[in-house]
Amino acid sequence: MEVLKPIKRNVLLNPGPATTTDTVKYAQLVPDICPREKEFAQMMKGLRSDLLKVVHAPEDQYTSVLFCGSGTINIDVCLNSLLPEGKKVLVVNNGAYNSRAVEVCRYYGLPHIDLRSSVFEQPDLAKVEATLAAEPDVALVYCCHHETGTGVLNPIREIGALAHKYGAIFVTDTTSSLGMIPLDVVKDNVDFCMASAQKGLMAMTGLSFIIGREDIIKASADYPKRSYYCNLYMQYDYFQKTGEMHFTPPVQTVYATIQALKEYFEIGEEAKFARHRAVYEAIHKGLDELGLETAIDRNIESGLVVSVKYPDDPDWDFEKVHDYCYERGFTIYPGKISTTDTFRLCALGDIYPEDIEEFFKVFREALGK
Ligand SMILES: *Cc1c(COP(=O)(O)O)cnc(C)c1O
């Protein structure tokens, strides 16, 4: 695609939205179109099928359902739509995004168990199993794959296997890992995963999607309807009948996401994973050189988010450092650990180790001031 003029490039070190390519930005500049046209439905069909490929989901067992909204809409939709009457949700909770799922359960009045554990560690699988053994009513096990609040990567394959052993479905929030860490829904025992277009796929905000087992979605037609706008079966059924979203889609974001997927497949899963990894290594190298400590054991880090402890210095001021870096094109982000003061440096987006080296030059200057 022909690029018209360069757009100022910002290096986003926040956990999404991510730095995008110019070609993705320009993909949004299209002739006005009514999204009820066949041409648009055809585009969404291709998009839905490409999303399955990203997570290696067999077309005959899985489907993808698109929603207009930020990533949290997926958490809401999965929980309110996929729980049969009289059954319980088990949230394996070691962080802020799992706590968000617990809140969704609370808002809908869904029977649930909040199996909390330390935000600094992966969940204890023996406790997950003991809970499942003691609670035969659990029909849906939920756990976030990459806890973006800390950077901890959770063992979803093992949790999914436990869910299945006890006859429950497994739903995982892969918003901050999909398209960055290779995921294979069959091997990883995932019945439903989710993301939004602006994170791993490096497209724009406003489009979110759930990839999941079609037989379970069909079965959910008979489950209690707890939301009108956010019902998974209703949206799926509308796609099946018309090829369209039930309500107005984020038109320009759909174009951007199609371009982003094209670029994703051009790079390829392994090479993209390696690039994120290289950015992550560069972040740790820069922090080590400055003597800054991180909050999470590297062995359980996703390789996408680093939680950095505030330096032990009375002159440290996150806001001031943030503003200094921001003015120079680098965005750093506050932490999300209630007991420890941290900020986050993330390896999402179209960024490279050289960007991180440039960032640390600016960050060093900021610290000096
Ligand atoms: C970003 C993110 C979400 C969605 O957050 P929004 O603000 O609604 O986009 C959900 N889960 C995880 C793990 C995330 O990183």
The ligand as an ORCA input file, in Angstrom:
! r2SCAN-3c Opt
* xyz 0 1
  C      -5.957     -4.665     27.809
  C      -6.533     -5.832     28.478
  C      -7.921     -6.026     28.540
  C      -8.902     -5.036     27.989
  O      -8.815     -3.765     28.515
  P      -9.616     -2.568     27.796
  O      -9.215     -1.369     28.592
  O     -11.056     -2.882     27.879
  O      -9.124     -2.543     26.383
  C      -8.385     -7.190     29.095
  N      -7.552     -8.113     29.579
  C      -6.221     -7.978     29.547
  C      -5.362     -9.061     30.100
  C      -5.661     -6.832     28.993
  O      -4.327     -6.690     28.951
*
